[in-house]
Amino acid sequence: MDATVVRTGTEGKTWGGGNEPLKSSYGKMMMWFFILSDALTFSGFLAAYGFSRFKFIDSWPIADEVFTHFPFLHGVDAPMYYVALMTFILIFSSVTMVLAVDAGHHMKKGKVTIYMFLTIIGGVIFVGSQAWEWKNFISGEYGAVTTKGGNVLQFINGEGERVGLSEIAVPIVGDRVAHDGSNGIWFDSGEDLPSYSLAEVKAGFIQNEDLLIRTQILTEDGEKTILSRDESLMKLNNDAVGTVEGANLVQNEYGVPLFADFFFFITGFHGFHVLSGVIINIIIFFNVIIGTYERRGSYEMVEKVGLYWHFVDLVWVFVFTFFYLV
């Protein structure tokens, strides 16, 4: 007896048992799979950040004291203002992407072009803003003194305002000698010296009796511990080993070095995603202009790149929450 073969009408198509599972095309399904895998990657990074912060919960840098810069407003204390503006721009670019996708569904080439262009501009502004934020984070503003245990000591005046090393240090003639080929090892020219030596900072601190030291240890109120004048002198003389300006993968004037490590890695990884999205959007944008999707009769490529763009926007909401708000 011959076996009965049931035919579903989907033989030879991409998906056995149905060409569009969950009403999605093959391309959109693959984009969802990529987004899921990338979401797990970011989740791992943020979880590691959370565990590290919990370990140093009593000494983690305070975001309001780290991200205080705003373009063209040098010296103005604007905690989190520019980061909030960056976030708004990125979220708004997600709105323009939604409008581009909707216009594509209605086959309105002109509107797709306009909204894609606005999305690209928003992405470029965000990436540029993030690069500017990195620049300020790396260069620093006030500087600090490092201790034997790897902690940092910051300086404040009698009014509780932060004071930079440039305002404290007293130049000492002949205090430092740059290491170069003529006075050091021939194959190592040495690293650049900091702007101010520990001796210069100590001399300036002793001369100005209005200065106090603030440690990175947080009080019960979530504020950094301020030492008395005598405690400050003792701490500076006994524990200080050098000076640091800005942040890198080894030292961090804002506090725990791990904060800088995670900041560079996670925000850099997200910034790479945004930059990739901008490049892809530019390619799609020019395809829209030359009428590629009009000829195909579908703007599905705009929808697929839109899914990716919404994903990077959503990830930034979590990064923004972890680094800047919590």
Salt bridges, closest charged atoms under 4 A:
ASP38 OD2 - HIS273 NE2 2.40
GLU65 OE1 - ARG214 NH2 3.26
GLU65 OE1 - LYS224 NZ 3.57
ASP102 OD1 - HIS106 ND1 3.89
GLU141 OE1 - HIS69 NE2 3.24
ASP239 OD2 - LYS235 NZ 3.08
GLU300 OE2 - LYS304 NZ 3.91
GLU303 OE2 - LYS28 NZ 3.31
GLU303 OE1 - HIS105 NE2 3.28
